[in-house]
Amino acid sequence: MKTPRVVIVFVYIIILFGIAVFPFKEISYRADHTYYFQIRLDHIYHILFFSPWMSIGYCLFTNRFLHLSSTLTWFIFGLMLALSTEGIQYFLSYRTFTLLDLLSNFTGVILSWLVLPLTKMLCNKVMKRL
């Protein structure tokens, strides 16, 4: 039963690294020059890519409750994942590493931490019905 859960997390991480490595020329240019509420669309994408992180950890790897130590571990792992997906771009000639993108990645992980109580409530309701 735990194997499909690990596969889901593994696929999510592979997608994040794929997005970090793939050369998005035209999409990247448009996202860099489009603003919503004075926030670059590129940064909104970074936040959205990492915003489901804590929800994935809670819904897939707990029955009902996530202990603080495992929540903190999952959160720190999310920050390290955000750092590594942006950090890999430093070594690629066709991608650029920027601190604002890294900050956006961190913001997505932090946002996922902040909505974790809502996620717990929704996940528990769904699990009761299954």
GIPE-V467741 format. One line per field, one symbol per residue. phi: phi as a letter, one per 20 degrees, with the letter a starting at -180 (. if undefined). psi: psi as a letter, one per 40 degrees, with the letter a starting at -180 (. if undefined). burial: 1 if it has 9 or more other ideal C-beta (glycine too) atoms within 8 Angstrom, else 0. Layout:
# GIPE-V467741
phi->???
psi->???
burial->???
This chain:
# GIPE-V467741
phi->.fffffffffffffffffffefeeffffffffddcclmdfggffggfffdfegffffffedceccdfgfffffffffffffffffeffffedfecdecffffffffffffffffeggffgfffffffffe
psi->dddddddddddddddddddddhhgcdddddddehhhffhhdddddddddededdddddddeiddihidddddddddddddddddddddedehdeihhiddddddddddddddddedddddddddddddd.
burial->0000100110011001101110000001011100000001111111101110111111111100010001100110011011101111100000101000110111111011101100110011011000
